[in-house]
Amino acid sequence: MDNKNNLAYFLLILTTIFWSGNFIVGKAASMYEIPPFSLNFFRWFFAGLILLPFTLKEIINKRNYIFNNIGFFIILGITSITIFNSIVYYSLYYTQVISGVLMISTIPVWIIFISSILNVEKTNIFQIIGVALSLTGVIFIITKADINLIKNLDFNKGDLTMAIAMFSWALYSALLKKRKYEISQITLLEVVIISGLVFLIPIYFIEMNTGHLIKLGKPFYLTLAYVVLLPGLAAFFFWIKGIAIIGANRAGVFLHLMPIFGAIMAMIIFKEKFMFYHILGAAFIVAGITLSNKKKLNA
């Protein structure tokens, strides 16, 4: 069991690193005026294309199971592929990366809340305290250990849409744990991608018809390569695997690592300095993750 848990922790840490980078790249995409919905469409189009040779046989063999549960897979696809990823890229046109990672800190709270409502998992007191500690750590990072700064946050259109994206991801994560699947995890990812792409296609054409066209060039190719391979394929597969091993509630708390990794990336890319409040925030986040992984005393 310890080996399985350690594997889950390792995969979830890699996931948060890749997704932190996705915010950095997403912000860069807005600077190069890469249309957000078009970027998300091609991200998942190529990701699905790469996975197809490895999953087509199982999809055909399990077609009856897939079609019998198509409604559920469509919900997974819409919440994760269509809504969450599109809105993240859209939001970064109007808000800062730091505001985006602040919104991410709310996901574990929503996962626990939704999981409780859907009777997916019971919530225990350690998870509640762990989330509180992790949120405290995030606040230290965002406010630079000055609580008065949080009162002056001006939530713009990007902040509001980012909140919708975070809720959509929490719903996806909770629902993902709700069932046992008769298909492999890689095929599950492919089915979710296809389901989400179906609803993303019309949004892509609407964006294109309004004059927001992709300018082919090095910035677009590099951006697309990153979002397809790492936050797209690798991170989604790792996330699904992590949830399967330790559950949605415990996996969700790992998202609190994203502000830390985001800060590290900002230091490397933008030459920002690592300050005391980063260390203080990291300590609370790690404490929260550790505490939330205890399984006792159901609330």
N, C-alpha and C positions, 0 to 999 in steps of 0.2 A: 504493500500500500504506500509506503514512504517513497519508493522509487517512482510509482505512478504520480504521486503528488509533486515530487521534485520535477518530473517531466512537465507536468502541467504548469508549474511555476516558471520554468525555463521558457516554455512556449509562450506564455502570457506576457512575460517580460519582453521577449522579441517582438510580440505583437504590438505592445505599447511603443517600442522604439520605432517600428515601421510606421505606425499611425501618427506619431509625433512628427516624423519626417513628412508625412502626407500634408500636415498643416503648413509646414514650411514651404513645400513645393506648391501647395494650393495657393498660398499668398503670392509666390513668385509668378504663378500662372496668371493671377489677376493683374500683376504689373506688366506682363507681356500681352495682356488683353486676350487671353485664351478663353473662349466662351465656356462657362462652368458646366452647363448641361451637355454640351458637345464633348467636353473633356471626359465627363463621367460616362457618356455613351460609349466612346471609343475605348475607355479603360475597361469596361466590362465586356464589350464586344470582343476585344482581343484576348482578354482573360478566358472568356468562354470558349473561344476558338482554340486556345492552347490546351484547355482541359478536354475538349471534345474527343480526341483520339483515345484518351485514357478512360473515358466514361461512357462512350456510345454503346458499347456492348452491354454494359449493365443497365443502361437506360432502356434499351430494347427489351432485355430479359425481364426487367421489373416494370414494364410500361403499365401493366394493369394496376399495380400498387401505386404508381405515380399518378395515374389518371384518377384513381379512386380518392386520392388525397390532394388533388390539384388545387382545391380552394385554400387549403392550409399552406401549400408551397407558394401560392400566389401572394398570400399575406406576408410570408417571410421575404419574398422577393421585393415587394413594394416597400416594406418598412426598411429594409437594409440597402438594396441596390437602387431603387427608384428614388426614394425620399431622402434617406440619410446622406448618402454620398453626394447627391446632386446639391442638396441644400448647404452642405459644408463648403463646397467650392463656391456656391453663390454667395454665402455669407461672408466669405473672405474678401469679396469685392468691396464690402462696406465696413468691415470690422477688423480689428487687429488680431493677430494670432493669439496674443495673450488672452483676449476675451474669449476666443474659441476654446482654449484649453481650460479656462475657468468654467465654461458651460459643461465640459466633459466631466468635471468633478461631481455634477449632479446625477450622472447616469447610474452609479451604484445605488443611490437612494431610490431612484425610480425602478430599478430592477427589483430591489427588495420589496417595494410597494406593490408592483405589478405581480410579482411572483406570489406574494401573499394573497392577493385578490383572486388569482387564477388557481390557487392551491397547488402551485408548482413546487414550492419549497416552504418549509417553516422557517421563520426568522427567529434567531436567538439573540440574547442580550449581548453576546460578544460581537456579533455582526453589527448591531446597532451602535455600540460604543466605538467599534473599529471605523465605521463610516464617519462618525462624529470626529474622531481623531484625524482621519485622513482629510476631511473637509477643513479642519482647523489648519492643517499643514498647507493645504492649497491656499487658504486665505492669507497665511503668512507670506507665501510666495507672491501672490497677486498684489497684496497691499504693502509689500516691503516691510512687514511687521509694524505697520502704522495703520491701525484699524480705522482711523478717520478717513483714509483715502477711499475706502470702499463706499462711503456715503456719496462720493462725488462721481461715481461711475455713471456715465451717460449712455444708456443702452439704446443703440440706434437700430435701424432696420436689420442690419446684419446680426446683431445680438439676439433680436427677437426670433429671427428665422433659425438661428443656431439652436435656440431652445427647443424649437419644433424638431430639429434634427436629432437632438439628444434624446428626446422622449421617444422618437421613432426607433432609435437604436436600442433603448432599454426594453421596449415592447418586443422587438425582434429577439433579443437575448433571452427574455423570459419565456417567450413562446418556443424558442429553440430547445429549451430544456423540458418542455411540457410533454414531449412524446419520445418514444423509442422508434428508431427508424430501421426499415428493412433494406436500406441501401447503405453503401459505404459513405464515409464522410466526404470523400472527394466527389462522389456522384451527387451527394446532397448539395454540395456547394455549386456544382454545375446546374442542377435543377433550379436552385435559388437564383443563380445568375440569369438563366434563360427566362424565368418567371418575371424577374425584375426588368429585364431588357425589353420585354414585350410592351410594358407600360412606359418605358423610357423612350422608345422610338418616336411616338408622336410629339413628345416634349422636345426632342432633338430637332425634328423638322420645324416645329414652331419657332424655336430659337434661331434656326438657320434662315427661315423665311422673314424674320424680323431684321435681318441684316447682320447678325452676329456670326461671322464666318471665321473659321480657323485659318490662320496664316501659317502655312507649312514652312518649317525651318528648324534650326537646331534647338531653340527653346521648347518648341512643341514636342519634338521627337524625344528629347531627354526627359521632359515632364511625363510624357506618356509611358516611356520605358519604366520609370520609377513607379508610377501609380499602378501599372498593370502587374508588375512582378512582385513588389514587396507589400505595400498596403493592400493591394488587390488580392493576388493569389495566396501568397505566403501567410499574411496576417489573418485573412479570413479562415483559412484552413486551421491555423494555430488556435484561433479563437474558438472555433467549433470543437476542436479536440480538447482544449482547456475546460470548456463548459461541460463536456461529456465526462471529464474525469472528476472535477471538484464542484460542479454546479454553478448556476448563473450568479447567485449571490456572492460567493467567494471569488469567482472570476472577475466580477464587476469592479471590485475594490482595486484591482490591479491598474485600472484606468487612472487612478490617482497618481501613478508614476509618470503620466504624460507631461504634467507641468515641469517635473524635474528634467526629463529628457529634452523637453522643449527648451528649457533654460540652457542646458548644455549645448544643444545645437545652435542656439542664439549666440552663445559665447564663441563658438567656432566660426560661425558664418558672419556674425555681425560684431565680433570682438567685444562682446559685453563681459563685464566682470562678475565673477561668482561672489556674491555678498553673503553676509551673515544670515540674513533672512532666508536665503536658499537652503543653508545648512539646517536652520531651525525648522523650516517647512518640510524638508526631506525627512527629518527625524520623526515628526508627527505622522507623516504619510507611511513610512515603514512600520511604525508602531501600529497604525491602524490596520494595515494589511496583515501583519502578524496576528493581531488580536482577532480579526474577523475570520481567520482560518481555524479557530477553535470551534468544535461542534459539541455544545452542551446547552443546557438551560433554555429550552425553547420558550420564547416569549408569548 
